[in-house]
């Protein structure tokens, strides 16, 4: 885009604004006093001058876009600061207008809103994805301070999607995919159903134009054939509610092409199966009339068993409230009915934007606004624990699931979790400390493992133990971004602590071989070395040594050289082996090629960025590893070594029914946990199975093998690899 010269703070007034601006002013005049309309006109004049000479891909003057965004927000009844910020939302990014000039004219609030939606294009990033992710993180932080930032961004995205046809095909697909993956789900999470539906449909049309066209044509054909049936059902509903003297309005609901496509794809249904339903919304004047209406429609048509949902008593996570029921209709097809009050209907359609013009600091926020602030606040807390913007945005995507499960704590509090959430997810939703120390759960008073998926309506209690802590496997058991972030944060902290301790032992060993010690290095020498190597603290250097990013011998020699001491030849066998206790899981891993366990002769290999990989000395890969002696670490098991270690057993058996159960029972009886089992070879008479199990040491392994070998169906059992 072209840029403009810096603007004076005051600009000449435009005599006659174009039609779109006049329409916006007429719209605002319905709920703004004249002085606020004048401020919006002033914002247009400044924005038009700032964007002068700039055009959109369609060839229109650029200013038409921010004016259209302001119009979308005016439809929602947003306040003057939001409308002004919408008109100026691209000026900081694309023109020479400064934040100081905007502040002088319209105040600091408008500047914060404009800055909140401004992308980080001035910063260099390694990829377009990283730039987009970091800009999203910036917007989120601004959104935490003021929810109006996301309203401007959603309106901006909506107008861009409405005018996407002028873009190149590749850009169209990229923007459409981002809309479907992030912005439409955010609109849904904020309760803004009207925005969500249009963003989804426009994104679907841009990404799959042929599918959209075919489905849209079939919807029109079906609705044409059903017009009479819909009218008869609606008349019957109205007649029943009028006889009950319930003030109401009835609206027929029509599924969008995207919602139909999603159901067809996700539920493996045909178009006819998805469309074989009549949908109506009944809007009444009070909560008591919602339940009265429910009884009335159940008296008119029989309800289908198990298809009633009460989102008034238990609102959705985005503040949505309504009664949902499905009836068996007169034409053989189900009738879906939603029942809600006028206020609930406004919140369902507009979410956080409902009643915004009338909201003040003294009036309570609507349920969608309250829940949105809680959600955003939680995201902000988590983003501080997620250094990577790309990882953070993936966590946010996980959190934007359209469906939730509603669960109860033992005290009756309701928690809304993403679908497929497990007991471990629930633990982290209660509190991070509860999640970090969870060992099991009680779902409806029945003891279940942490990886158990939960169902709506269950009462869940988490069993904790002070000694329990997250393990890498936990990442496979959770679906929520909140739990995933907390587990990763704990594991990274654990890895750092383990790495510092292990790196200290490695550097001590290397210095000892040179007749020195870390304590003998003067502080000034150590500080100078750390500064030269760009380390802020000694702990960072020690962690890098343990993670294989620095070689302990090289660091030891450099420290002594910096001290000005002559280097002695390293004593090859003067230092004892570094002992491992099994508690160093944050920095140690165990080779999948040989699966070492306590009692095996072992060595360590420094793998850059990963830390020390432990191998058995008889591992077939050891000769190759020895070619890099500077990365080979002399280690041994500590006498007090603890923990469970994974190994593989290759078991040959008679191919008979029930053999797998017999072998599994023998392994379990020996106190070993089975992680995986697969058949490697199989014929009519024999079969070879590969069991992945956990043992504590070689003695425990020998006991497992002895018990398995006693089985009559087993012909051979050996450790794999040998």
C-alpha positions in Angstrom: 0.0 0.0 0.0 1.0 3.6 -0.6 1.7 5.8 2.4 0.6 9.4 3.1 2.4 12.4 4.5 2.1 13.0 8.2 -1.3 14.6 9.0 -1.8 17.9 10.8 -3.9 17.4 13.9 -6.7 19.5 12.4 -7.9 18.9 8.9 -10.4 20.7 6.7 -14.0 19.5 7.0 -15.4 17.4 4.1 -18.4 19.3 2.8 -20.5 16.3 1.6 -19.5 12.8 2.7 -20.2 9.9 0.4 -23.4 7.8 0.7 -21.9 5.1 2.9 -20.8 7.7 5.5 -24.2 9.4 5.4 -25.9 6.0 6.0 -23.6 5.3 8.9 -24.4 8.7 10.5 -28.2 8.1 10.1 -27.8 4.7 11.7 -25.8 6.2 14.6 -28.3 9.0 15.1 -30.9 6.5 16.2 -29.0 6.0 19.5 -26.2 8.6 19.6 -26.5 12.2 20.7 -25.5 14.7 17.9 -22.1 15.5 19.5 -21.1 11.8 19.2 -22.2 11.6 15.6 -20.0 14.7 15.0 -17.0 12.9 16.5 -17.6 10.0 14.2 -17.7 12.4 11.2 -14.4 13.8 12.4 -12.9 10.3 12.5 -14.0 9.7 8.9 -12.4 13.0 7.8 -9.1 12.1 9.4 -9.2 8.5 8.2 -10.1 9.5 4.6 -7.2 11.9 4.5 -4.8 9.4 6.0 -5.8 6.7 3.5 -5.9 9.1 0.5 -4.6 7.5 -2.6 -4.9 4.0 -1.2 -7.2 1.5 -2.8 -8.5 -2.0 -2.1 -7.9 -5.0 -4.4 -11.4 -4.3 -5.9 -10.3 -0.8 -6.9 -12.5 1.1 -4.4 -11.0 3.8 -2.2 -9.5 2.1 0.9 -11.6 4.2 3.3 -14.7 2.3 2.2 -13.5 -0.7 4.2 -13.1 0.9 7.7 -16.5 2.7 7.1 -18.1 -0.6 6.4 -16.5 -2.1 9.5 -18.0 0.8 11.6 -21.4 0.1 10.0 -21.3 -3.6 11.1 -20.5 -2.5 14.7 -23.2 0.2 14.5 -25.7 -2.7 13.8 -24.7 -4.1 17.1 -25.3 -0.8 18.9 -21.6 -0.3 19.9 -20.4 2.9 21.6 -18.7 5.9 20.0 -15.1 4.9 20.9 -15.6 1.6 19.2 -17.1 3.2 16.0 -14.3 5.8 15.9 -11.6 3.1 16.4 -13.2 1.0 13.7 -12.9 3.9 11.2 -9.2 4.4 12.2 -8.3 0.7 12.7 -5.8 0.5 9.8 -4.2 3.9 10.1 -1.4 3.0 12.5 -0.5 0.0 10.3 -0.9 1.5 6.8 -0.6 5.3 7.1 1.7 7.9 8.6 -0.9 8.9 11.2 0.6 8.5 14.7 -0.9 7.3 18.0 -0.2 10.7 19.5 -2.3 12.5 16.8 -5.2 10.0 17.4 -4.9 10.5 21.2 -5.0 14.2 20.9 -8.1 14.1 18.8 -10.1 11.2 20.3 -8.4 10.1 23.6 -6.3 7.3 24.9 -9.1 4.7 24.8 -9.4 5.0 21.0 -5.6 4.6 20.6 -5.6 1.4 22.7 -8.4 -0.1 20.6 -6.7 0.8 17.3 -3.4 -0.5 18.5 -5.0 -3.7 19.8 -6.1 -4.7 16.2 -2.8 -3.5 14.6 -0.7 -6.4 13.3 3.0 -6.7 14.1 4.1 -6.2 10.5 7.1 -4.0 11.5 8.7 -7.0 13.3 10.7 -9.6 11.4 9.4 -13.2 11.7 10.7 -16.5 10.4 7.4 -17.3 8.7 4.0 -15.9 7.8 2.5 -18.3 10.4 4.7 -17.1 13.2 3.9 -13.4 12.3 0.1 -14.2 12.4 0.4 -16.1 15.7 2.4 -13.3 17.4 -0.1 -10.7 16.1 -2.9 -12.9 17.5 -1.2 -13.0 20.9 -0.8 -9.2 20.9 -4.5 -8.8 20.0 -5.4 -11.2 22.9 -3.6 -9.2 25.4 -5.3 -6.0 24.2 -8.6 -7.9 24.3 -8.0 -8.8 27.9 -7.9 -5.1 28.7 -10.9 -4.3 26.5 -13.3 -6.8 24.8 -14.1 -4.2 22.2 -10.8 -5.0 20.5 -12.1 -8.4 19.4 -15.4 -6.9 18.3 -13.5 -4.6 15.9 -11.4 -7.5 14.7 -14.4 -9.7 14.0 -16.2 -6.9 12.2 -13.0 -6.3 10.1 -12.8 -10.0 9.3 -16.5 -10.2 8.4 -16.2 -7.3 5.9 -13.0 -8.8 4.4 -14.8 -12.1 4.0 -17.8 -10.4 2.3 -15.4 -8.8 -0.2 -13.0 -11.7 -0.6 -13.7 -12.2 -4.3 -11.1 -9.6 -5.3 -8.2 -11.5 -3.7 -5.9 -14.0 -5.4 -7.1 -17.6 -5.1 -4.2 -18.6 -2.8 -4.9 -15.7 -0.5 -8.6 -16.4 -0.6 -8.0 -20.0 0.6 -5.5 -18.9 3.3 -7.9 -16.2 4.7 -10.9 -18.5 4.5 -9.1 -21.3 6.4 -7.9 -18.9 9.1 -11.5 -17.7 9.4 -12.9 -21.2 9.9 -10.2 -22.3 12.3 -9.9 -19.2 14.5 -12.3 -16.3 13.9 -15.6 -18.1 13.5 -14.9 -20.3 16.6 -13.9 -17.1 18.6 -17.2 -15.5 17.6 -19.0 -18.7 18.8 -16.9 -18.7 22.1 -18.1 -15.1 22.6 -21.7 -16.0 22.0 -21.9 -14.1 18.7 -24.0 -16.6 16.8 -24.9 -14.2 13.9 -21.2 -13.4 13.3 -20.2 -17.0 13.6 -22.8 -18.3 11.1 -21.9 -15.7 8.4 -18.1 -16.2 8.9 -18.5 -20.0 8.6 -20.6 -19.8 5.5 -18.4 -17.2 3.8 -15.3 -19.3 4.7 -16.9 -22.5 3.4 -17.9 -20.8 0.1 -14.4 -19.4 -0.4 -12.7 -22.7 0.5 -15.1 -25.1 -1.3 -17.1 -23.1 -3.8 -18.6 -26.1 -5.7 -19.7 -27.9 -2.5 -21.2 -24.7 -1.2 -23.1 -24.1 -4.4 -24.5 -27.7 -4.6 -25.7 -27.7 -1.0 -27.2 -24.2 -1.2 -29.2 -25.2 -4.3 -30.5 -28.4 -2.6 -31.5 -26.4 0.5 -33.6 -24.0 -1.7 -35.2 -27.0 -3.4 -36.1 -28.7 -0.1 -37.5 -25.5 1.5 -39.7 -24.9 -1.5 -41.2 -28.4 -1.1 -41.7 -28.0 2.6 -43.2 -24.5 2.8 -46.8 -25.8 3.4 -45.7 -28.3 6.0 -43.6 -25.7 7.9 -46.6 -23.3 7.8 -48.9 -25.9 9.3 -46.5 -26.8 12.1 -46.0 -23.1 12.9 -49.7 -22.5 13.0 -50.3 -25.4 15.3 -47.5 -24.2 17.7 -49.0 -20.6 17.7 -52.5 -21.9 18.3 -51.4 -24.0 21.3 -49.4 -21.2 22.9 -52.2 -18.6 22.4 -54.6 -21.0 24.1 -52.1 -21.1 27.0 -52.0 -17.3 26.9 -48.2 -17.2 26.5 -47.0 -14.0 24.8 -44.5 -15.3 22.1 -43.1 -15.1 18.6 -42.2 -18.1 16.5 -39.4 -18.2 13.9 -38.6 -21.1 11.6 -34.9 -22.0 11.6 -33.0 -22.8 8.4 -29.7 -24.6 8.5 -26.8 -22.9 6.6 -24.8 -24.7 3.9 -21.8 -24.9 6.3 -23.7 -26.4 9.2 -25.2 -29.0 6.9 -21.8 -29.8 5.4 -20.2 -30.1 8.9 -23.0 -32.5 10.0 -22.6 -34.6 6.8 -18.8 -34.8 7.3 -18.6 -35.2 11.1 -21.6 -37.5 11.6 -21.3 -39.4 8.3 -24.9 -38.5 7.4 -26.4 -38.0 3.9 -27.9 -34.6 2.9 -31.4 -36.1 3.3 -30.7 -37.3 6.8 -29.4 -33.9 7.9 -32.3 -32.0 6.3 -35.0 -34.4 7.5 -35.9 -32.2 10.4 -38.0 -29.0 11.0 -36.5 -26.3 13.2 -38.4 -23.6 15.1 -37.4 -21.0 17.7 -40.0 -19.8 20.2 -39.2 -16.5 22.0 -41.2 -15.6 25.1 -41.2 -12.8 27.7 -40.0 -14.6 30.9 -38.1 -17.6 32.2 -41.3 -19.1 33.7 -43.0 -18.9 30.3 -40.0 -20.8 28.8 -40.9 -23.8 31.0 -44.6 -23.3 30.5 -44.0 -23.3 26.7 -42.0 -26.5 27.0 -45.0 -28.3 28.7 -47.3 -26.9 26.0 -45.3 -28.1 23.0 -44.8 -31.5 24.7 -48.6 -31.7 25.0 -49.0 -30.9 21.3 -46.4 -33.4 19.9 -44.7 -36.3 21.7 -41.1 -35.5 22.7 -38.3 -37.9 21.6 -36.7 -39.6 24.6 -33.3 -38.3 25.6 -33.3 -35.3 23.3 -34.2 -32.5 25.9 -31.4 -30.1 27.0 -31.8 -27.3 29.6 -29.3 -24.6 28.9 -31.2 -22.1 31.0 -30.4 -23.9 34.3 -26.9 -24.8 33.0 -25.8 -22.2 30.4 -23.2 -23.0 27.8 -19.6 -21.8 28.3 -20.3 -18.7 26.1 -23.3 -17.6 28.1 -25.9 -19.1 25.7 -29.3 -20.0 27.4 -32.2 -21.8 25.9 -34.4 -24.9 26.2 -33.8 -27.5 23.5 -36.3 -30.3 22.8 -37.1 -32.6 19.8 -40.6 -33.6 19.0 -42.1 -36.3 16.9 -44.0 -34.2 14.3 -47.1 -34.9 12.1 -45.1 -35.5 8.9 -42.8 -38.3 10.2 -39.8 -36.0 10.6 -38.5 -34.7 14.0 -39.2 -31.1 15.0 -36.4 -29.3 16.8 -37.6 -26.5 19.1 -35.5 -23.8 20.9 -37.3 -21.9 23.7 -35.8 -18.7 25.1 -36.6 -15.2 26.4 -36.1 -12.0 24.3 -33.0 -11.2 26.4 -31.6 -14.7 25.9 -32.3 -14.4 22.2 -30.3 -11.1 22.0 -27.4 -12.7 23.9 -27.5 -15.9 21.7 -27.3 -13.8 18.5 -25.0 -11.0 19.6 -23.2 -12.5 22.7 -20.8 -10.1 24.3 -22.1 -7.3 22.1 -25.7 -7.6 23.3 -26.9 -4.4 25.1 -23.5 -2.9 24.8 -24.7 0.7 24.2 -26.6 0.6 27.5 -23.8 -1.0 29.6 -22.0 1.2 32.1 -19.6 0.4 34.9 -22.4 0.3 37.4 -24.7 -2.0 35.4 -23.9 -5.8 35.4 -22.5 -7.3 32.3 -24.5 -9.9 30.5 -23.7 -13.6 31.0 -21.7 -13.8 27.7 -19.6 -10.8 28.7 -18.8 -12.2 32.1 -17.9 -15.6 30.7 -15.9 -14.1 27.9 -13.8 -12.1 30.4 -13.1 -15.2 32.4 -12.1 -17.1 29.3 -9.8 -14.3 28.0 -8.3 -13.9 31.5 -7.4 -17.6 31.6 -5.8 -17.4 28.1 -3.7 -14.5 29.2 -2.5 -16.4 32.3 -1.6 -19.4 30.1 0.2 -17.4 27.3 2.8 -16.3 29.9 3.7 -20.0 30.3 3.9 -20.6 26.5 7.0 -19.0 24.9 6.2 -20.1 21.4 3.4 -18.1 19.6 2.7 -21.0 17.3 2.2 -23.4 20.3 0.0 -20.8 22.0 -2.3 -20.4 19.0 -2.6 -24.2 18.7 -3.7 -24.3 22.4 -6.2 -21.6 21.7 -7.6 -23.7 18.7 -8.0 -26.6 21.0 -10.0 -24.5 23.4 -12.4 -23.3 20.7 -14.3 -26.6 20.5 -17.9 -26.0 19.6 -19.3 -28.6 22.0 -18.8 -28.9 25.7 -19.4 -31.4 28.5 -20.9 -30.0 31.7 -19.6 -31.5 34.9 -20.3 -31.0 38.6 -17.8 -30.6 41.5 -18.7 -32.4 44.7 -20.0 -29.1 46.1 -22.3 -28.6 43.1 -20.3 -26.1 41.0 -20.6 -26.5 37.3 -17.6 -26.6 35.0 -17.8 -26.6 31.2 -15.0 -28.5 29.5 -14.3 -29.3 25.8 -15.9 -32.4 24.4 -13.9 -35.6 25.0 -12.4 -34.1 28.2 -10.8 -36.5 30.6 -10.7 -36.6 34.4 -7.2 -35.1 34.1 -8.6 -32.1 32.2 -11.2 -31.7 34.9 -8.5 -31.7 37.6 -6.7 -28.8 35.8 -10.0 -26.9 35.4 -10.5 -27.1 39.2 -6.9 -25.7 39.9 -3.4 -26.2 38.5 -2.2 -27.6 41.8 -5.0 -30.1 41.8 -4.0 -31.2 38.3 -0.3 -31.4 39.0 -0.9 -33.7 42.0 -3.8 -35.8 40.6 -3.5 -39.6 40.8 -7.1 -40.8 40.1 -10.7 -39.5 40.0 -14.2 -40.5 41.2 -16.9 -40.1 38.6 -20.3 -40.4 40.3 -18.5 -42.0 43.3 -16.8 -44.7 41.1 -13.0 -44.7 41.0 -11.7 -44.2 37.5 -8.2 -43.5 35.9 -7.2 -40.0 35.0 -7.4 -40.7 31.3 -11.1 -41.6 31.5 -13.4 -39.5 29.2 -16.2 -37.8 31.1 -19.9 -37.4 30.2 -22.2 -34.4 30.8 -23.9 -34.5 34.2 -21.3 -36.5 36.0 -20.1 -35.4 39.5 -16.3 -35.6 39.5 -13.9 -35.6 42.5 -10.1 -35.7 42.0 -7.9 -37.8 44.2 -4.5 -36.2 44.8 -1.2 -37.1 46.5 1.6 -34.7 47.4 4.2 -36.9 45.7 2.3 -37.1 42.4 3.6 -34.9 39.5 2.9 -34.6 35.7 4.6 -37.0 33.3 5.1 -36.6 29.5 2.4 -39.3 29.0 -0.2 -37.0 30.5 -0.1 -34.9 27.3 -1.7 -37.8 25.5 -4.5 -37.9 28.1 -5.8 -34.3 27.9 -7.7 -32.4 25.2 -8.0 -28.9 26.7 -5.5 -26.1 26.1 -5.5 -25.2 29.8 -4.3 -28.7 30.9 -1.8 -29.0 28.0 -0.2 -25.7 28.8 0.0 -26.5 32.6 1.6 -29.9 32.0 4.1 -28.6 29.4 5.1 -25.7 31.8 5.7 -28.2 34.7 7.7 -30.5 32.5 9.8 -27.7 31.1 10.5 -26.5 34.7 11.3 -30.0 35.8 13.6 -30.5 32.8 15.4 -27.2 33.6 15.9 -28.2 37.3 17.1 -31.6 36.4 19.4 -30.2 33.7 21.0 -27.7 36.0 21.7 -30.4 38.6 23.0 -32.9 36.0 25.0 -30.2 34.2 26.6 -29.3 37.5 27.7 -32.9 38.0 29.1 -33.1 34.5 31.1 -29.9 34.7 32.4 -30.9 38.2 33.6 -34.2 36.7 35.3 -32.5 33.7 37.0 -29.9 36.0 38.1 -32.7 38.4 39.8 -34.5 35.5 41.8 -31.2 35.1 42.7 -31.0 38.8 40.3 -28.1 39.3 36.8 -27.5 40.6 33.9 -25.1 40.0 34.5 -23.6 43.5 38.1 -22.8 42.6 37.2 -20.6 39.6 37.2 -16.9 40.7 33.8 -15.2 40.5 35.2 -12.5 38.1 36.5 -15.2 35.7 33.2 -17.1 35.8 31.1 -13.9 35.3 33.3 -12.8 32.3 32.9 -16.2 30.7 29.2 -16.2 31.1 28.9 -12.7 29.6 31.1 -13.7 26.7 28.9 -16.7 26.0 25.7 -14.7 26.3 24.5 -16.4 29.5 22.6 -14.4 32.2 23.2 -17.0 34.9 25.4 -20.0 35.7 22.2 -22.1 35.7 21.6 -21.5 32.0 25.1 -22.7 31.2 24.7 -25.9 33.3 21.4 -26.7 31.7 22.9 -26.3 28.3 25.7 -28.7 29.2 23.1 -31.4 30.3 21.0 -30.8 27.2 23.9 -31.4 24.9 24.2 -27.8 23.6 27.6 -27.4 25.3 30.4 -30.0 26.0 31.5 -30.1 29.6 35.2 -30.8 28.8 35.3 -27.8 26.4 33.7 -25.5 29.0 36.1 -26.7 31.7 39.1 -26.1 29.5 37.8 -22.6 28.6 37.3 -21.6 32.2 40.8 -22.6 33.2 42.3 -20.9 30.1 40.3 -17.7 31.0 41.8 -18.0 34.5 45.3 -18.0 33.0 46.2 -21.5 34.4 48.2 -24.0 32.4 46.1 -26.9 31.3 47.0 -30.3 32.6 46.2 -33.4 30.6 42.9 -34.8 31.6 43.1 -37.9 33.8 41.3 -40.5 31.8 40.2 -42.6 34.8 40.5 -40.3 37.7 36.8 -39.4 37.9 34.1 -41.7 39.1 31.1 -42.4 36.8 28.1 -40.1 37.2 25.4 -42.0 39.1 21.7 -41.8 38.0 18.9 -42.4 40.4 15.9 -42.4 37.9 14.6 -39.1 39.2 16.4 -37.2 36.4 13.6 -37.9 33.8 13.6 -34.2 32.8 17.0 -34.5 31.2 17.5 -38.3 30.7 15.8 -40.5 28.2 16.3 -44.2 27.5 17.1 -45.5 24.1 14.2 -47.2 22.3 16.9 -49.3 20.5 18.0 -51.2 23.6 15.6 -50.2 26.5 18.1 -50.1 29.4 16.9 -51.0 32.9 18.7 -50.8 36.3 21.3 -53.6 36.5 22.4 -53.2 32.9 25.9 -51.8 32.1 25.2 -48.4 30.5 26.6 -45.3 28.9 25.2 -41.9 28.1 25.3 -40.0 24.8 24.7 -36.2 24.7 22.1 -35.5 22.0 22.0 -31.7 21.2 18.8 -30.1 22.6 17.5 -33.4 24.0 19.9 -34.2 26.8 21.5 -37.5 27.7 20.2 -40.7 26.0 21.0 -43.8 28.0 22.1 -46.9 26.1 23.1 -50.5 27.2 26.7 -51.1 26.5 25.7 -54.1 24.3 23.4 -51.9 22.3 24.2 -52.3 18.5 24.4 -48.5 18.2 27.1 -48.0 20.8 30.1 -48.5 18.3 28.7 -45.7 16.1 28.1 -43.4 19.2 31.7 -44.0 20.4 33.0 -42.2 17.2 32.0 -39.0 19.0 33.9 -39.5 22.3 33.3 -35.8 23.4 29.6 -36.7 23.6 29.9 -40.0 25.4 29.3 -39.8 29.2 30.4 -42.4 31.7 27.4 -43.1 33.8 26.1 -45.9 36.1 23.0 -46.7 38.2 22.8 -45.4 41.7 22.2 -48.0 44.4 18.9 -46.3 45.4 17.7 -46.1 41.8 13.9 -46.0 41.5 11.1 -45.9 38.9 9.6 -48.0 36.2 11.5 -48.7 32.9 10.2 -49.7 29.6 11.4 -52.9 28.0 10.2 -55.2 25.2 9.6 -59.0 25.5 9.4 -61.2 22.4 7.2 -64.1 23.3 6.5 -67.2 21.1 3.3 -69.0 21.9 1.0 -71.7 20.6 -1.7 -70.1 18.4 -4.7 -70.9 20.5 -7.8 -69.0 21.8 -7.1 -67.2 25.1 -3.3 -67.2 24.9 -3.1 -63.5 25.0 -5.1 -63.3 28.2 -2.9 -66.0 29.8 0.3 -64.2 29.0 -1.1 -60.8 30.1 -2.3 -62.3 33.4 1.2 -63.7 34.1 2.9 -60.4 33.4 0.3 -58.6 35.6 0.8 -61.1 38.4 4.5 -60.3 38.4 3.7 -56.7 39.2 4.4 -55.3 35.7 2.3 -52.8 33.7 1.6 -53.7 30.1 1.9 -50.6 27.8 1.4 -52.2 24.4 1.1 -55.6 22.7 1.2 -56.5 19.0 1.4 -59.7 16.9 4.7 -59.8 14.9 4.2 -63.2 13.2 1.3 -65.6 13.1 0.5 -68.9 11.4 -1.8 -71.9 12.0 0.3 -73.4 14.8 2.4 -70.6 16.4 2.4 -66.8 17.0 5.0 -64.3 18.1 3.9 -61.4 20.2 5.9 -58.3 21.2 4.9 -57.0 24.7 6.0 -53.5 25.8 6.0 -53.6 29.6 7.4 -51.7 32.6 9.9 -53.2 35.1 11.9 -51.8 38.0 15.2 -53.5 37.3 16.8 -56.6 35.9 15.7 -58.8 38.8 12.1 -57.7 38.3 12.5 -58.4 34.6 13.8 -61.9 35.3 10.9 -62.6 37.6 8.4 -61.5 34.8 10.2 -63.7 32.2 10.2 -66.7 34.6 6.4 -66.5 35.2 5.7 -66.2 31.5 8.0 -69.1 30.7 6.1 -71.4 33.1 2.9 -71.1 30.9 2.3 -74.3 28.9 1.3 -72.2 25.9 4.7 -70.4 25.8 7.5 -71.9 23.8 10.1 -69.1 24.1 10.5 -65.7 25.8 13.4 -63.3 25.4 14.3 -59.7 25.8 14.0 -57.6 22.6 16.5 -56.6 21.3 18.7 -59.3 22.8 
